[in-house]
Amino acid sequence: MKNANNTNEAKFGFTQSAEQLNGRLAMIGFIALIIREVVTGHGSLGFLTGL
């Protein structure tokens, strides 16, 4: 029988904490892209074509 309060189990796959971390990192990346666009004046595609 599994104990529902066992915190020693490995958490793999689509768990609540993994989805929250993924969402937070996506928001940070999106904000970073917006900041870079404001600072440089180029969007993401324009920045890549200038390399």
VEXDREN-2710 file (C-alpha; in Angstrom, 1 decimal):
% VEXDREN-2710
k/r/px/py/pz
1/MET/0.0/0.0/0.0
2/LYS/1.3/3.4/-0.9
3/ASN/1.4/6.2/1.6
4/ALA/-0.1/9.4/0.1
5/ASN/2.1/11.6/2.4
6/ASN/5.4/10.0/1.4
7/THR/7.6/12.8/0.1
8/ASN/10.6/10.5/-0.6
9/GLU/9.2/9.3/-3.8
10/ALA/10.8/10.5/-7.0
11/LYS/8.6/12.9/-9.0
12/PHE/9.0/12.3/-12.7
13/GLY/6.7/13.2/-15.6
14/PHE/3.8/15.6/-15.6
15/THR/3.6/16.4/-12.0
16/GLN/2.1/19.6/-10.5
17/SER/5.6/20.9/-9.5
18/ALA/7.1/20.1/-12.9
19/GLU/4.3/22.0/-14.7
20/GLN/4.6/25.0/-12.4
21/LEU/8.4/25.2/-12.9
22/ASN/7.9/24.8/-16.7
23/GLY/5.3/27.6/-16.7
24/ARG/7.5/29.9/-14.6
25/LEU/10.5/29.4/-16.8
26/ALA/8.4/30.0/-19.9
27/MET/7.2/33.3/-18.5
28/ILE/10.7/34.4/-17.6
29/GLY/11.9/33.6/-21.2
30/PHE/9.0/35.4/-22.7
31/ILE/9.7/38.5/-20.6
32/ALA/13.4/38.3/-21.5
33/LEU/12.5/38.3/-25.2
34/ILE/10.3/41.4/-24.8
35/ILE/13.0/43.2/-22.9
36/ARG/15.6/42.3/-25.6
37/GLU/13.3/43.6/-28.3
38/VAL/12.7/46.9/-26.4
39/VAL/16.5/47.4/-25.8
40/THR/17.8/46.4/-29.3
41/GLY/14.8/47.5/-31.4
42/HIS/14.8/44.2/-33.2
43/GLY/12.4/41.3/-32.8
44/SER/13.6/37.7/-32.4
45/LEU/13.6/37.0/-36.2
46/GLY/15.3/40.3/-37.0
47/PHE/17.9/39.6/-34.4
48/LEU/18.6/36.1/-35.9
49/THR/18.9/37.4/-39.4
50/GLY/21.5/40.0/-38.3
51/LEU/23.9/37.3/-37.0
END
